[in-house]
Amino acid sequence: MLDPSFLSRLEKLALRSRSRAVGSRQGGHTSRRRGQSLEFADHREYVPGDDIRHLDWHLYARLDTLFVKLFEAREDRTVQILLDRSASMSGAKWDAARKAAAAVSWASLCSLDRVQLFVADRGLRAEGRPVRGRGAIHRIFAFLENTGAAGGTDLLRVSEGLPAARAGAITVLISDLWDPNGVEDALLRLSHRGGELHLLHIVDRRELDPAHLTGDLTLVDSESGAELNVSVDKELRQQYRQAAQGYIDEVAALCARRNIGAFRLDAGDEVEERLIDWLASADDLVRRQGASRVGGLRR
């Protein structure tokens, strides 16, 4: 599903969280708790029973008071990947979306995160229990290879069915966002679950610019089967472009207002390079700003 050289590049990248992790095992992310690691966090005064190996003798020499060093505990984090598998995602979009889900899974597993993959149409299905360790990627790859795009879309319903997210968790929604019920309520719910939300907006440029359509046509909704008879000319194509761009702009504005990390992935682009761009830019922004997400839709 993914080229070995691409997997190697992904090993150094991961989605960072503004929140400290509250995990169940030692992992690669800063925890709310204090523990023992190589990363110094703070001092506190010594109390009987503290491990004397953690006494700061340099500070004692200056202040004549015993202090112990505190270190950050490093714990694992959960990354929940929600993959839209509705019929509108078929074709090139589905190939791009599966690669994206596989890439996020691998990068997260390499960062010692726990990963749980869900596929969604009008319902929600989990690949299995959260997994940890690089060896789990084979199971995820097999699941993705045997899953196709079909059914309708109800993002709000499936967002309500996701397991609760703990502090420091990250949810990644991979979808074309073609939902007859709209997407605002679903995105708001996902962004208010207690962790981070990142959106990978999968688009097909032919859906945004129907230059290939002309004449009298019957358009069929891939999910509902509804038909629409149209006569396509230059004026109608221009109206369609404006409507499609208006929708893209609405989603971008919503993500910016709600501070939702979002990235637009065109199925016709070099998908692997675009995924590297996304993960690298997300990582770089957090490194520079400390607690920021990737805001707005990037072209």
Buried (B, 14 or more C-beta within 10 A) or exposed (E): BBEEEBBEBBEEBBBBBBBBBBBEEBBBBBBBEBBBBEEEEEEEEBEEEBEEEBBBEEBEEEEEEBBBBBBBBBBBBBBBBBBBBBBBBBEBBBBBBBBBBBBBBBBBBBBBBBBBBBBBBEEBBBBEEBBBEEEBBEBBBEBBEEBEBBBBBBBBBBBEEBBEBBBBBBBBBBBBBBBEEEBBBBBBBBBEBEBBBBBBBBBBEBBBBBEEBEEEEEEEBBBEEEEEEEEBEEEBBEEBBEEBEEBBEEBBEBBEEBBBBBBBBBBEBEBBEBBBBBBEBBBEBBEEEEEBBBBBBBE
